[in-house]
Each structure stands twice: as structure tokens, then as C-alpha cells.
Amino acid sequence: MKLAHRVEPGATVQLADLDPDAKARFDGKDDARAEKQLAADLGRLGELQERLYSEQQRAVLVVLQAMDTAGKDGVLRKVVGPLDNRGVQVVSFKAPNAEELAHDYLWRAHARTPRRGDMTFFNRSHYEDVLVVRVLGLKPKAVWKKRFDHIVAFERMLGDEGTRVVKIFLHISKDEQKRRLEERLDEPDKRWKFDVHDLEMRRRWDDFMAAYAEVFARTSTAEAPWWVVLANRKWYRDLCVARILVELLEEMAPKYPAIAVDPKKVVIPD
């Protein structure tokens, strides 16, 4: 069952044409089929991640991008949280600090890519340098336009060295974002999440949608694809992300390493 939209290389994606309320053929979060599918996928994901970790040959980098409130943290709790933390890292990128600004813009991302055997999740990423930098005019067009080719080459290099890259955009509607921002203000236990900076980003919604469309067209490749997850419904968002990761790892087919002894000949002393 196709749950999310994979962006084919060079394809033009207009986010306005994709309904963030979509839920495939499920009735809702209490649909027994959806619950069963998510439970099965999380179990399978845990098994495959353990194999990847034990194999110690390849790695996975998952890039999570979204507009504010779309649910990156929710995905990290619900989908990534159950995984074995020995082989999982989460990296949250904020505005670059002085040390990071003293290097090229990809330096801080490259330094946090996964070791062999690991899965690393970027909560925001090097793509901020062709999104926020573009929309807020932090660099001239002549500078950020070149970065699409840099990023494709960077991700190709990671792939050549054994790191599979998958990029996921959590797509919510502008109306849903408004509802979630209002919820943060209304509920005391969520109020701490509210940031007035989010309102400035919201005012530039259309500019961000245009920026994402170019990101997808310029940087979705066969080896490092973009997926658009329809994320107004949180349960469906989690279902989609889990399925994407399971399919990726099943394609990689990691295997437990062989041991150097014959288990049948090993006698455990009393």
C-alpha cells in the first residue's frame, strides 16, 4: 500500500496538490488495521536496525524537514524512540554557532553523519542552507543556487562510502499549523514550545513552499530520495515514516555477522 509520495529525480512537486489530510484507506487512528500495521512495522524496524548495528558495515542517514509544528519531534518519539539507542543518534540543528560559521556550510552536517552500523536522524539539516537562507535572504541567490549541486555531490559521496540517505518532508496545511500554534498558547503544558519566531516563518509560508519545491526537484535522486509524508494526522504520519524506513532497510537487507566458532561445539562450563 502506497502511504507516502516519493519524489522521482527531476520531478516537479507542488505541495498544494498533495492533501495533508490524506489517510490512504484507513478510517482513523483507532482503525485496527492502522494500529496493526504500525505495530508490525515498528517491530520489523527494530529487528532490521539491530541487524544493521551488528553488521557494522553500512549506515543510514534520515533527514527530517518540515514547517514548524509538523511533528518532527513526534516522529522521533513514536518511531525512533523504541529503537536500540546504542545504534541510533538524533542530531538537532539550530542556527549555526561561531565555530560552525567559521567553516563551510556543510562542515557541521558532515561531522554528525552516522558511523557504520548506526542510524542518524537529522532534525533539520544541511537543507536549511537552501531553505531558511534563501527565504530570509541571508545569502545572495548566486551563493545558495550553487548549493543544490554541492548537496547532491555530498549525499552521493556518503552513498559511495556506505551510508544510505533518505529525506522526509512532513507536510501539514497552513490551517493545521495555525491550529497547533493556537493549541500551544491555550494549553499550559505546551506553552513552553511557542516561539514568536515561528510567526515570522509562517508569514513566509508561500516562499517556503516554493523553496521546498525547488529542493525536491534539484536534490531528489535515486540514491537519496525525498519522500513527502502527509502529516495533518499524527498517527498517519508515524505510519508513513515507519513504512519508509522499513522498506529502506529491507532493501539494504543487513545480516547478522557470522561468528568464528561452531555453536554446536561450544560447551559452556558449569
Summary of the structure (lengths in Angstrom):
residues: 270
radius of gyration: 19.9
end to end distance: 51.9
largest distance: 71.8
contacts: 788
relative contact order: 0.23
helix: 50%
strand: 13%
